[in-house]
Amino acid sequence: MSHEQFEEAIPLYVVGALDRSERQAIEAHVLSGCTACRAALEEYRPAVAKLPFALPRVPVPPELKSRLVAAVTQTVPSREPSLVPGSPPREPAPVTEEAPSRWAGFPAWLCHPGWAAASVLLVALAAWYTQSIRSQVDVAIAQRQRTETAFQESAARLATIQRQVAEQEQALAELREDMAHRSGDIGEIQAALASREAEVDELRSQLTQRERELSGLRTALAQRDEMLTFLRSPSIKVVSLAGLEKAKTAGAFLLFDPETKKAFFYAFNMPPLPGGKTYQLWAILDKPVSAGTFSTDAGQKARMVVRSAPDLARIKKFAVSVEPEGGQPQPTGDIYLMGQL
């Protein structure tokens, strides 16, 4: 794995979403002395305590309060040990009616350990989501800076080639003028002229190649700017998708901007696709609507930008199924991932 791949995998490592080999690889990379990855790891760890804030709220059962109050206020008889060795233990004193407990009016369900754990989990999930968005913005900014640097280097190389072409064309013109004034060895001059023309053609070919590279860099820069603008939007919502029977260790999340109708989908630990098959993302309204097809890389991960997603207010679930190449208008294969708003 490259250093950038290690940086991208650190958030998944902190939340325990990596398999054993990937965890061992990241630990070995950090122990090898990479200060940047170690610093990132230390920044992500406090966020785990706030992950529960991303979980959906679950209503408290109405009978929970009465059961807890009964359990807290119930009197348990106990046998008082005797202070004199050998004497029989004292019998418990008869239970008499006592004054109302000072906790009788306090909602006992607030003291339940499950509520404390759920609060911690919600806080951790919210912090993880905030830190994840911040990290993605930082990565996008760094990648944009690298793309701009490559763009400037290519522009400088293109200017050098253009200057060389101009110099060669000037030399060619001078050679032609010199040939016109000469009446001597025309064959030698023509050979030199052909050599210069070949050099000019080669430089023009290089110039064309550099212009194509420059165009590709402009396209990549525009895509980075689009992703950076998307990640900075304050209205982004997140949907988590869990693996089903066919992909128990897989998972995914989808960042969705209701204002622009754009979404960013990221999946991990996806099973290898059979030949002639593809994964297809579905937004489930009254019926499934295709949001695009994707495949996985060598690390069984996938990324996809959805440029025109359905209305979030009408979406009930998101799902991923395996379909024939090119996708289908409706799901026909096994469902691998499922997530609900």
Buried (B, 14 or more C-beta within 10 A) or exposed (E): EEEEBBBBBBBBBBBEBBEEEBBEBBEEBBEEEBEEBBEBBEBBEEBBBBBBBBBEEEEEEEEBBEEBBEEBEEEEEEEEEEEEEEEEEEEEEEEEEEEEEEEEEEEBBEEBEEEEEBEBBBBBBBBBBBBBBEBBBEBBBEBBEEBEEBBEEBEEBBEEBEEBBEEBBEBBEEBEEEBEEEEEEEEEBEEBBEEBEEBBEEBBEBBEEBEEBBEEBEEBBEBBEBBBEBBEBEEBEBBBBEBBEBBEEBBBBBBBBBEBBBBBBBBBBBBEBEEEBBBBBBBBEEEBBBBBBBEBEEBBBBEBBBEEBBEBEEBEBBBBBBBEEEBBEEBEBEBBBBBBE
